[in-house]
Amino acid sequence: MESVYLDIGTRAVMVALYVGGPILVISLVVGLIVSILQAVTSVQEQTLAFVPKIIATALALIVFGPFMLRVLTEFSRSLFINLPALIR
């Protein structure tokens, strides 16, 4: 029975990585590009690093939102379907 709970925990971590991964990677890449441009141009304005990451994150949420919702819905549905077997 413990292996069932470990399997659920493992799947939950994988779902969290699938859902959060694309947003984090895009934010990381945009932040790196902005940091390189700031270093090259010697412009050290904080809003120049913040605004592009916010815009990229919002666009990534729009693009990857349906995928994220589908993954979370499938995981939740599988948990609710298997709930009676997990309670005993």
Distance bins in CASP14 RR format, pairs under 12 A and 6 or more apart:
PFRMAT RR
TARGET T0000
AUTHOR 0000-0000-0000
RMODE 2
METHOD distances of the structure
MODEL  1
1 7 0 0 0 0 0 1 0 0 0 0 0
1 8 0 0 0 0 0 1 0 0 0 0 0
1 85 0 0 0 0 1 0 0 0 0 0 0
1 86 0 0 0 0 1 0 0 0 0 0 0
1 87 0 0 0 0 0 1 0 0 0 0 0
1 88 0 0 0 0 1 0 0 0 0 0 0
2 8 0 0 0 0 0 1 0 0 0 0 0
2 9 0 0 0 0 0 1 0 0 0 0 0
2 86 0 0 0 0 0 1 0 0 0 0 0
3 9 0 0 0 0 0 1 0 0 0 0 0
3 10 0 0 0 0 0 1 0 0 0 0 0
4 10 0 0 0 0 0 1 0 0 0 0 0
4 11 0 0 0 0 0 1 0 0 0 0 0
4 79 0 0 0 0 0 1 0 0 0 0 0
4 82 0 0 0 0 1 0 0 0 0 0 0
4 83 0 0 0 0 0 1 0 0 0 0 0
4 85 0 0 0 0 1 0 0 0 0 0 0
4 86 1 0 0 1 0 0 0 0 0 0 0
4 87 0 0 0 0 0 1 0 0 0 0 0
4 88 0 0 0 0 0 1 0 0 0 0 0
5 11 0 0 0 0 0 1 0 0 0 0 0
5 12 0 0 0 0 0 1 0 0 0 0 0
5 79 0 0 0 0 0 1 0 0 0 0 0
5 82 0 0 0 0 0 1 0 0 0 0 0
5 85 0 0 0 0 0 1 0 0 0 0 0
5 86 1 0 0 1 0 0 0 0 0 0 0
6 12 0 0 0 0 0 1 0 0 0 0 0
6 13 0 0 0 0 0 1 0 0 0 0 0
7 13 0 0 0 0 0 1 0 0 0 0 0
7 14 0 0 0 0 0 1 0 0 0 0 0
7 78 0 0 0 0 0 1 0 0 0 0 0
7 79 0 0 0 0 0 1 0 0 0 0 0
7 82 0 0 0 0 0 1 0 0 0 0 0
7 86 0 0 0 0 0 1 0 0 0 0 0
8 14 0 0 0 0 0 1 0 0 0 0 0
8 15 0 0 0 0 0 1 0 0 0 0 0
8 75 0 0 0 0 1 0 0 0 0 0 0
8 76 0 0 0 0 0 1 0 0 0 0 0
8 78 0 0 0 0 1 0 0 0 0 0 0
8 79 1 0 0 1 0 0 0 0 0 0 0
8 82 0 0 0 0 1 0 0 0 0 0 0
8 83 0 0 0 0 0 1 0 0 0 0 0
8 85 0 0 0 0 0 1 0 0 0 0 0
8 86 1 0 0 1 0 0 0 0 0 0 0
9 15 0 0 0 0 1 0 0 0 0 0 0
9 16 0 0 0 0 1 0 0 0 0 0 0
9 75 0 0 0 0 0 1 0 0 0 0 0
9 79 0 0 0 0 0 1 0 0 0 0 0
9 86 0 0 0 0 0 1 0 0 0 0 0
10 16 0 0 0 0 0 1 0 0 0 0 0
10 17 0 0 0 0 0 1 0 0 0 0 0
10 75 0 0 0 0 0 1 0 0 0 0 0
11 17 0 0 0 0 0 1 0 0 0 0 0
11 18 0 0 0 0 0 1 0 0 0 0 0
11 71 0 0 0 0 0 1 0 0 0 0 0
11 72 0 0 0 0 0 1 0 0 0 0 0
11 74 0 0 0 0 0 1 0 0 0 0 0
11 75 1 0 0 1 0 0 0 0 0 0 0
11 76 0 0 0 0 0 1 0 0 0 0 0
11 78 0 0 0 0 1 0 0 0 0 0 0
11 79 0 0 0 0 1 0 0 0 0 0 0
11 82 0 0 0 0 0 1 0 0 0 0 0
12 18 0 0 0 0 0 1 0 0 0 0 0
12 19 0 0 0 0 0 1 0 0 0 0 0
12 71 0 0 0 0 0 1 0 0 0 0 0
12 72 0 0 0 0 0 1 0 0 0 0 0
12 75 1 0 0 1 0 0 0 0 0 0 0
12 76 0 0 0 0 0 1 0 0 0 0 0
12 78 0 0 0 0 0 1 0 0 0 0 0
12 79 0 0 0 0 1 0 0 0 0 0 0
13 19 0 0 0 0 0 1 0 0 0 0 0
13 20 0 0 0 0 0 1 0 0 0 0 0
13 75 0 0 0 0 0 1 0 0 0 0 0
14 20 0 0 0 0 0 1 0 0 0 0 0
14 21 0 0 0 0 0 1 0 0 0 0 0
14 71 0 0 0 0 1 0 0 0 0 0 0
14 74 0 0 0 0 0 1 0 0 0 0 0
14 75 0 0 0 0 1 0 0 0 0 0 0
15 21 0 0 0 0 0 1 0 0 0 0 0
15 67 0 0 0 0 0 1 0 0 0 0 0
15 68 0 0 0 0 1 0 0 0 0 0 0
15 69 0 0 0 0 0 1 0 0 0 0 0
15 70 0 0 0 0 0 1 0 0 0 0 0
15 71 1 0 1 0 0 0 0 0 0 0 0
15 72 1 0 0 1 0 0 0 0 0 0 0
15 73 0 0 0 0 0 1 0 0 0 0 0
15 74 0 0 0 0 1 0 0 0 0 0 0
15 75 1 0 1 0 0 0 0 0 0 0 0
15 76 0 0 0 0 1 0 0 0 0 0 0
15 77 0 0 0 0 0 1 0 0 0 0 0
15 78 0 0 0 0 0 1 0 0 0 0 0
15 79 0 0 0 0 0 1 0 0 0 0 0
16 23 0 0 0 0 0 1 0 0 0 0 0
16 24 0 0 0 0 0 1 0 0 0 0 0
16 68 0 0 0 0 0 1 0 0 0 0 0
16 71 0 0 0 0 1 0 0 0 0 0 0
16 72 0 0 0 0 1 0 0 0 0 0 0
16 75 0 0 0 0 1 0 0 0 0 0 0
17 23 0 0 0 0 0 1 0 0 0 0 0
17 24 0 0 0 0 1 0 0 0 0 0 0
17 25 0 0 0 0 0 1 0 0 0 0 0
17 68 0 0 0 0 0 1 0 0 0 0 0
17 71 0 0 0 0 0 1 0 0 0 0 0
17 75 0 0 0 0 0 1 0 0 0 0 0
18 24 0 0 0 0 0 1 0 0 0 0 0
18 25 0 0 0 0 0 1 0 0 0 0 0
18 64 0 0 0 0 1 0 0 0 0 0 0
18 65 0 0 0 0 0 1 0 0 0 0 0
18 67 0 0 0 0 1 0 0 0 0 0 0
18 68 1 0 0 1 0 0 0 0 0 0 0
18 69 0 0 0 0 0 1 0 0 0 0 0
18 70 0 0 0 0 0 1 0 0 0 0 0
18 71 1 0 1 0 0 0 0 0 0 0 0
18 72 0 0 0 0 1 0 0 0 0 0 0
18 74 0 0 0 0 0 1 0 0 0 0 0
18 75 0 0 0 0 1 0 0 0 0 0 0
19 60 0 0 0 0 0 1 0 0 0 0 0
19 61 0 0 0 0 0 1 0 0 0 0 0
19 64 0 0 0 0 1 0 0 0 0 0 0
19 65 0 0 0 0 1 0 0 0 0 0 0
19 66 0 0 0 0 0 1 0 0 0 0 0
19 67 0 0 0 0 1 0 0 0 0 0 0
19 68 1 0 1 0 0 0 0 0 0 0 0
19 69 0 0 0 0 1 0 0 0 0 0 0
19 70 0 0 0 0 0 1 0 0 0 0 0
19 71 1 0 1 0 0 0 0 0 0 0 0
19 72 1 0 0 1 0 0 0 0 0 0 0
19 73 0 0 0 0 0 1 0 0 0 0 0
19 74 0 0 0 0 0 1 0 0 0 0 0
19 75 0 0 0 0 1 0 0 0 0 0 0
19 76 0 0 0 0 0 1 0 0 0 0 0
20 26 0 0 0 0 0 1 0 0 0 0 0
20 27 0 0 0 0 0 1 0 0 0 0 0
20 28 0 0 0 0 0 1 0 0 0 0 0
20 57 0 0 0 0 0 1 0 0 0 0 0
20 60 0 0 0 0 1 0 0 0 0 0 0
20 61 0 0 0 0 0 1 0 0 0 0 0
20 64 0 0 0 0 1 0 0 0 0 0 0
20 65 0 0 0 0 0 1 0 0 0 0 0
20 67 0 0 0 0 0 1 0 0 0 0 0
20 68 1 0 0 1 0 0 0 0 0 0 0
20 71 0 0 0 0 1 0 0 0 0 0 0
20 72 0 0 0 0 0 1 0 0 0 0 0
21 27 0 0 0 0 1 0 0 0 0 0 0
21 28 0 0 0 0 1 0 0 0 0 0 0
21 29 0 0 0 0 0 1 0 0 0 0 0
21 57 0 0 0 0 0 1 0 0 0 0 0
21 60 0 0 0 0 1 0 0 0 0 0 0
21 64 0 0 0 0 1 0 0 0 0 0 0
21 67 0 0 0 0 0 1 0 0 0 0 0
21 68 0 0 0 0 1 0 0 0 0 0 0
21 71 0 0 0 0 0 1 0 0 0 0 0
22 28 0 0 0 0 0 1 0 0 0 0 0
22 29 0 0 0 0 0 1 0 0 0 0 0
22 56 0 0 0 0 0 1 0 0 0 0 0
22 57 0 0 0 0 0 1 0 0 0 0 0
22 59 0 0 0 0 0 1 0 0 0 0 0
22 60 1 0 0 1 0 0 0 0 0 0 0
22 61 0 0 0 0 1 0 0 0 0 0 0
22 62 0 0 0 0 0 1 0 0 0 0 0
22 63 0 0 0 0 1 0 0 0 0 0 0
22 64 1 0 1 0 0 0 0 0 0 0 0
22 65 0 0 0 0 1 0 0 0 0 0 0
22 66 0 0 0 0 0 1 0 0 0 0 0
22 67 1 0 0 1 0 0 0 0 0 0 0
22 68 1 0 0 1 0 0 0 0 0 0 0
22 71 0 0 0 0 0 1 0 0 0 0 0
23 29 0 0 0 0 0 1 0 0 0 0 0
23 30 0 0 0 0 0 1 0 0 0 0 0
23 53 0 0 0 0 0 1 0 0 0 0 0
23 54 0 0 0 0 0 1 0 0 0 0 0
23 56 0 0 0 0 1 0 0 0 0 0 0
23 57 1 0 0 1 0 0 0 0 0 0 0
23 58 0 0 0 0 1 0 0 0 0 0 0
23 59 0 0 0 0 0 1 0 0 0 0 0
23 60 1 0 1 0 0 0 0 0 0 0 0
23 61 1 0 0 1 0 0 0 0 0 0 0
23 62 0 0 0 0 0 1 0 0 0 0 0
23 63 0 0 0 0 1 0 0 0 0 0 0
23 64 1 0 0 1 0 0 0 0 0 0 0
23 65 0 0 0 0 1 0 0 0 0 0 0
23 67 0 0 0 0 0 1 0 0 0 0 0
23 68 0 0 0 0 1 0 0 0 0 0 0
24 30 0 0 0 0 0 1 0 0 0 0 0
24 31 0 0 0 0 0 1 0 0 0 0 0
24 53 0 0 0 0 0 1 0 0 0 0 0
24 56 0 0 0 0 0 1 0 0 0 0 0
24 57 0 0 0 0 1 0 0 0 0 0 0
24 60 0 0 0 0 1 0 0 0 0 0 0
24 61 0 0 0 0 0 1 0 0 0 0 0
24 64 0 0 0 0 0 1 0 0 0 0 0
25 31 0 0 0 0 0 1 0 0 0 0 0
25 32 0 0 0 0 0 1 0 0 0 0 0
25 56 0 0 0 0 0 1 0 0 0 0 0
25 57 0 0 0 0 0 1 0 0 0 0 0
25 60 0 0 0 0 1 0 0 0 0 0 0
25 64 0 0 0 0 0 1 0 0 0 0 0
26 32 0 0 0 0 0 1 0 0 0 0 0
26 33 0 0 0 0 0 1 0 0 0 0 0
26 52 0 0 0 0 0 1 0 0 0 0 0
26 53 0 0 0 0 1 0 0 0 0 0 0
26 54 0 0 0 0 0 1 0 0 0 0 0
26 55 0 0 0 0 0 1 0 0 0 0 0
26 56 1 0 1 0 0 0 0 0 0 0 0
26 57 1 0 0 1 0 0 0 0 0 0 0
26 58 0 0 0 0 0 1 0 0 0 0 0
26 59 0 0 0 0 1 0 0 0 0 0 0
26 60 1 0 1 0 0 0 0 0 0 0 0
26 61 0 0 0 0 1 0 0 0 0 0 0
26 62 0 0 0 0 0 1 0 0 0 0 0
26 63 0 0 0 0 1 0 0 0 0 0 0
26 64 0 0 0 0 1 0 0 0 0 0 0
27 33 0 0 0 0 0 1 0 0 0 0 0
27 34 0 0 0 0 0 1 0 0 0 0 0
27 49 0 0 0 0 0 1 0 0 0 0 0
27 50 0 0 0 0 0 1 0 0 0 0 0
27 52 0 0 0 0 1 0 0 0 0 0 0
27 53 1 0 1 0 0 0 0 0 0 0 0
27 54 0 0 0 0 1 0 0 0 0 0 0
27 55 0 0 0 0 0 1 0 0 0 0 0
27 56 1 0 0 1 0 0 0 0 0 0 0
27 57 1 0 1 0 0 0 0 0 0 0 0
27 58 0 0 0 0 0 1 0 0 0 0 0
27 59 0 0 0 0 0 1 0 0 0 0 0
27 60 1 0 0 1 0 0 0 0 0 0 0
27 61 0 0 0 0 0 1 0 0 0 0 0
28 34 0 0 0 0 0 1 0 0 0 0 0
28 35 0 0 0 0 0 1 0 0 0 0 0
28 53 0 0 0 0 1 0 0 0 0 0 0
28 56 0 0 0 0 1 0 0 0 0 0 0
28 57 0 0 0 0 0 1 0 0 0 0 0
28 60 0 0 0 0 0 1 0 0 0 0 0
29 35 0 0 0 0 0 1 0 0 0 0 0
29 36 0 0 0 0 0 1 0 0 0 0 0
29 52 0 0 0 0 0 1 0 0 0 0 0
29 53 0 0 0 0 1 0 0 0 0 0 0
29 56 0 0 0 0 1 0 0 0 0 0 0
29 57 0 0 0 0 0 1 0 0 0 0 0
29 60 0 0 0 0 0 1 0 0 0 0 0
30 36 0 0 0 0 0 1 0 0 0 0 0
30 37 0 0 0 0 0 1 0 0 0 0 0
30 48 0 0 0 0 0 1 0 0 0 0 0
30 49 0 0 0 0 1 0 0 0 0 0 0
30 50 0 0 0 0 0 1 0 0 0 0 0
30 51 0 0 0 0 0 1 0 0 0 0 0
30 52 1 0 1 0 0 0 0 0 0 0 0
30 53 1 0 1 0 0 0 0 0 0 0 0
30 54 0 0 0 0 1 0 0 0 0 0 0
30 55 0 0 0 0 1 0 0 0 0 0 0
30 56 1 0 1 0 0 0 0 0 0 0 0
30 57 0 0 0 0 1 0 0 0 0 0 0
30 58 0 0 0 0 0 1 0 0 0 0 0
30 59 0 0 0 0 1 0 0 0 0 0 0
30 60 0 0 0 0 1 0 0 0 0 0 0
31 37 0 0 0 0 1 0 0 0 0 0 0
31 38 0 0 0 0 1 0 0 0 0 0 0
31 39 0 0 0 0 0 1 0 0 0 0 0
31 48 0 0 0 0 0 1 0 0 0 0 0
31 49 1 0 0 1 0 0 0 0 0 0 0
31 50 0 0 0 0 1 0 0 0 0 0 0
31 51 0 0 0 0 0 1 0 0 0 0 0
31 52 1 0 0 1 0 0 0 0 0 0 0
31 53 1 0 1 0 0 0 0 0 0 0 0
31 54 0 0 0 0 0 1 0 0 0 0 0
31 55 0 0 0 0 0 1 0 0 0 0 0
31 56 0 0 0 0 1 0 0 0 0 0 0
31 57 0 0 0 0 0 1 0 0 0 0 0
32 38 0 0 0 0 0 1 0 0 0 0 0
32 39 0 0 0 0 0 1 0 0 0 0 0
32 49 0 0 0 0 0 1 0 0 0 0 0
32 52 0 0 0 0 0 1 0 0 0 0 0
32 53 0 0 0 0 0 1 0 0 0 0 0
32 56 0 0 0 0 0 1 0 0 0 0 0
33 39 0 0 0 0 0 1 0 0 0 0 0
33 40 0 0 0 0 0 1 0 0 0 0 0
33 48 0 0 0 0 0 1 0 0 0 0 0
33 49 0 0 0 0 0 1 0 0 0 0 0
33 52 0 0 0 0 1 0 0 0 0 0 0
33 53 0 0 0 0 1 0 0 0 0 0 0
33 56 0 0 0 0 1 0 0 0 0 0 0
34 40 0 0 0 0 0 1 0 0 0 0 0
34 41 0 0 0 0 0 1 0 0 0 0 0
34 43 0 0 0 0 0 1 0 0 0 0 0
34 44 0 0 0 0 0 1 0 0 0 0 0
34 45 0 0 0 0 0 1 0 0 0 0 0
34 46 0 0 0 0 0 1 0 0 0 0 0
34 47 0 0 0 0 0 1 0 0 0 0 0
34 48 1 0 0 1 0 0 0 0 0 0 0
34 49 1 0 1 0 0 0 0 0 0 0 0
34 50 0 0 0 0 1 0 0 0 0 0 0
34 51 0 0 0 0 1 0 0 0 0 0 0
34 52 1 0 1 0 0 0 0 0 0 0 0
34 53 1 0 0 1 0 0 0 0 0 0 0
34 54 0 0 0 0 0 1 0 0 0 0 0
34 55 0 0 0 0 0 1 0 0 0 0 0
34 56 0 0 0 0 1 0 0 0 0 0 0
35 41 0 0 0 0 0 1 0 0 0 0 0
35 43 0 0 0 0 0 1 0 0 0 0 0
35 44 0 0 0 0 0 1 0 0 0 0 0
35 46 0 0 0 0 0 1 0 0 0 0 0
35 48 0 0 0 0 1 0 0 0 0 0 0
35 49 1 0 0 1 0 0 0 0 0 0 0
35 50 0 0 0 0 0 1 0 0 0 0 0
35 52 0 0 0 0 0 1 0 0 0 0 0
35 53 0 0 0 0 0 1 0 0 0 0 0
36 43 0 0 0 0 0 1 0 0 0 0 0
36 48 0 0 0 0 0 1 0 0 0 0 0
36 49 0 0 0 0 0 1 0 0 0 0 0
37 43 1 0 0 1 0 0 0 0 0 0 0
37 44 0 0 0 0 0 1 0 0 0 0 0
37 45 0 0 0 0 0 1 0 0 0 0 0
37 48 0 0 0 0 1 0 0 0 0 0 0
37 49 0 0 0 0 1 0 0 0 0 0 0
37 52 0 0 0 0 1 0 0 0 0 0 0
38 44 1 0 0 1 0 0 0 0 0 0 0
38 45 1 0 0 1 0 0 0 0 0 0 0
38 46 0 0 0 0 1 0 0 0 0 0 0
38 47 0 0 0 0 0 1 0 0 0 0 0
38 48 1 0 0 1 0 0 0 0 0 0 0
38 49 1 0 0 1 0 0 0 0 0 0 0
38 50 0 0 0 0 0 1 0 0 0 0 0
38 52 0 0 0 0 0 1 0 0 0 0 0
39 48 0 0 0 0 0 1 0 0 0 0 0
39 49 0 0 0 0 0 1 0 0 0 0 0
41 48 0 0 0 0 1 0 0 0 0 0 0
42 48 0 0 0 0 0 1 0 0 0 0 0
43 49 0 0 0 0 0 1 0 0 0 0 0
45 51 0 0 0 0 1 0 0 0 0 0 0
45 52 0 0 0 0 0 1 0 0 0 0 0
46 52 0 0 0 0 0 1 0 0 0 0 0
46 53 0 0 0 0 0 1 0 0 0 0 0
47 53 0 0 0 0 0 1 0 0 0 0 0
47 54 0 0 0 0 1 0 0 0 0 0 0
47 55 0 0 0 0 0 1 0 0 0 0 0
48 54 0 0 0 0 0 1 0 0 0 0 0
48 55 0 0 0 0 0 1 0 0 0 0 0
49 55 0 0 0 0 0 1 0 0 0 0 0
49 56 0 0 0 0 0 1 0 0 0 0 0
50 56 0 0 0 0 0 1 0 0 0 0 0
50 57 0 0 0 0 0 1 0 0 0 0 0
51 57 0 0 0 0 0 1 0 0 0 0 0
51 58 0 0 0 0 0 1 0 0 0 0 0
52 58 0 0 0 0 0 1 0 0 0 0 0
52 59 0 0 0 0 0 1 0 0 0 0 0
53 59 0 0 0 0 0 1 0 0 0 0 0
53 60 0 0 0 0 0 1 0 0 0 0 0
54 60 0 0 0 0 0 1 0 0 0 0 0
54 61 0 0 0 0 0 1 0 0 0 0 0
55 61 0 0 0 0 0 1 0 0 0 0 0
55 62 0 0 0 0 0 1 0 0 0 0 0
56 62 0 0 0 0 0 1 0 0 0 0 0
56 63 0 0 0 0 0 1 0 0 0 0 0
56 64 0 0 0 0 0 1 0 0 0 0 0
57 63 0 0 0 0 0 1 0 0 0 0 0
57 64 0 0 0 0 0 1 0 0 0 0 0
57 65 0 0 0 0 0 1 0 0 0 0 0
58 64 0 0 0 0 0 1 0 0 0 0 0
58 65 0 0 0 0 0 1 0 0 0 0 0
59 65 0 0 0 0 0 1 0 0 0 0 0
60 67 0 0 0 0 0 1 0 0 0 0 0
60 68 0 0 0 0 1 0 0 0 0 0 0
61 67 0 0 0 0 0 1 0 0 0 0 0
61 68 0 0 0 0 1 0 0 0 0 0 0
61 69 0 0 0 0 0 1 0 0 0 0 0
62 68 0 0 0 0 0 1 0 0 0 0 0
64 70 0 0 0 0 0 1 0 0 0 0 0
64 71 0 0 0 0 1 0 0 0 0 0 0
64 72 0 0 0 0 0 1 0 0 0 0 0
65 71 0 0 0 0 1 0 0 0 0 0 0
65 72 0 0 0 0 1 0 0 0 0 0 0
65 73 0 0 0 0 0 1 0 0 0 0 0
66 72 0 0 0 0 0 1 0 0 0 0 0
66 73 0 0 0 0 0 1 0 0 0 0 0
67 73 0 0 0 0 0 1 0 0 0 0 0
67 74 0 0 0 0 0 1 0 0 0 0 0
68 74 0 0 0 0 0 1 0 0 0 0 0
68 75 0 0 0 0 0 1 0 0 0 0 0
69 75 0 0 0 0 0 1 0 0 0 0 0
69 76 0 0 0 0 0 1 0 0 0 0 0
69 77 0 0 0 0 0 1 0 0 0 0 0
70 76 0 0 0 0 0 1 0 0 0 0 0
70 77 0 0 0 0 0 1 0 0 0 0 0
71 77 0 0 0 0 0 1 0 0 0 0 0
71 78 0 0 0 0 0 1 0 0 0 0 0
72 78 0 0 0 0 0 1 0 0 0 0 0
72 79 0 0 0 0 0 1 0 0 0 0 0
73 79 0 0 0 0 0 1 0 0 0 0 0
73 80 0 0 0 0 0 1 0 0 0 0 0
74 80 0 0 0 0 0 1 0 0 0 0 0
74 81 0 0 0 0 0 1 0 0 0 0 0
75 81 0 0 0 0 0 1 0 0 0 0 0
75 82 0 0 0 0 0 1 0 0 0 0 0
76 82 0 0 0 0 0 1 0 0 0 0 0
76 83 0 0 0 0 0 1 0 0 0 0 0
77 83 0 0 0 0 0 1 0 0 0 0 0
78 85 0 0 0 0 0 1 0 0 0 0 0
78 86 0 0 0 0 0 1 0 0 0 0 0
79 85 0 0 0 0 0 1 0 0 0 0 0
79 86 0 0 0 0 1 0 0 0 0 0 0
79 87 0 0 0 0 0 1 0 0 0 0 0
80 86 0 0 0 0 0 1 0 0 0 0 0
80 87 0 0 0 0 0 1 0 0 0 0 0
82 88 0 0 0 0 0 1 0 0 0 0 0
END
